[in-house]
Amino acid sequence: MIPTRWRTVLEEQLADAEARLGQAEQYLRDGEGGRALQGGYQAVVAAASVRVWMVDHPWVRPVPPQEMQRRAQLQFPNLFAAVASLDLQQVLTSPWTATSAAPYIAEARAFVTETTERFRRWLQTT
């Protein structure tokens, strides 16, 4: 069973992912592709962290920060996995058009939605 404190942490991570994604979608509508991509990336990181924690329960055994980062990146969907393998600072601060960022934000939306659904199902079994 998941301790209440950790359930709250995971729920807050997903809420953060949703909020960042909502902001990224607004940036996309405003034509700010670079800012949209940054928000989408942060949303993916938050959702990927939840996926890791559903498998490697931090209330049983904490995962060291560098290992957590590695495991989270292994959860990234395709486009974001490619971004994570590059010089992240350079990619996220490069000028992106809304058109070029749109597939990334769509992928981030699908990833966050799927993670949230997976989390709800997982809660029912723990």
Phi, psi and omega in degrees: 000141181277128176298145182306318180302316181285327175300317178298318179300313181295318178297320178294323177299316180291323177295320177296316179301316180296317180295316180295322179292320176301318178294319179298319179295324176293317177301320179298314178297329180278359178082016181257078185300318181297314179293324177298315180297319178299314179294320178297321179297314179298323177295318179295318178300315180298314180292321179296324177299319178297318179300319178296314183294333177291337180261313181253086187298114182292342178280348176266309180209115180297147177261127178303147185308314181294322178291322178298317178299316180297313181295321179296316180296331176294339179274345186303143172290169190313301185297320181285332174296320178294318179298317182295336181278351180262184174288097188303316180301316181293317182296313185285344179254359176286155178288124178240136173279160177298323180296318181286332180277338186305315179297327179293317181290323176297318178294319178298319179300312180298319181294314179294317179297314180296320179295318179298317178296317179298318179298315179299318178294320180298320179300325181290339183258354181256000000 
